Amino acid sequence: MLDRSSPLPLYYQLRTLLLDRIENGDLRPGDLVPTERELIDCYGVSRITVRQAVNSLMADGLLYRQRGRGTFVRRNRIEQQLATLTDFYEEMADRGLTPSTRILSAEMIEPDGAVVAKLRLGGGEKALRLVRVQMGNDEPMALDISHFPSDLGERLLKEKPVRAIYAFLEGIGVELDWADQAIESTLADEFTARQLGIKRGMPVLLVERTVYSADGRPVEYTRAFYRADRYAYRICLNRKGLAPSSLAPTIPSFTNEF
């Protein structure tokens, strides 16, 4: 129960109680949180106190509200560490999820200037444009728009690798080495929202990546839109370029969204 003699505000105490219920599994992802009236009656607090507590947890990404239905516990967000070059299939498999892909289109195109520059294509050279919805446990996670140089694109079209493309490329002799990657926030347009099962205008993570082979050749240019409510990135930073201490904390595979 709440301690009215405590210097901690009542809303903060209520927030802590609800957080404890989430962390100990009493309230699981997808569960309906008690209503305002139920919380008021249970803890003897005002409506303002309840709303402050609930809104605080919503601001931390632990709860979300659906109009006409109530307030629910959010699912955990998938977290990728920015340390190694992996594709979506490898990321999902590493976290114990079943990856799958829905291919929306795969065709050789006349690339625009951005793709020509990123892949260093010659004049008149075509590129493969591969548009996919990437899923984990059958839930849409990302809309992926990838481009490949024509020679690799033709192999991909011919052999149609269903699973990890990076493993396929390595299997045909392409030694993947490193990638230049940028991440920014943006808002989902109508097409992206429809493919990801979210509302238009919701925030998404735009990940732009160019992958290079060991000989310095760009072999893939990707723009992928990840659901911000299901995906996060984490970076381990070192002080002055020093190697991390053996006492550095282990970064978990999952975290609650912010």
Secondary structure, 3 states (H helix, E strand, C coil): CCCCCCCCCHHHHHHHHHHHHHHCCCCCCCCECCCHHHHHHHHCCCHHHHHHHHHHHHHCCCEEEECCCEEEECCCEEEEECCCCCCHHHHHHHCCCCEEEEEEEEEEECCCHHHHHHHCCCCCCCEEEEEEEEEECCEEEEEEEEEEEHHHHHHHHHHCCCCCHHHHHHHCCCCEEEEEEEEEEEECCHHHHHHHCCCCCCEEEEEEEEEEECCCCEEEEEEEEEECCCEEEECCCCHHHCCCCCCCCCCCCEECCC
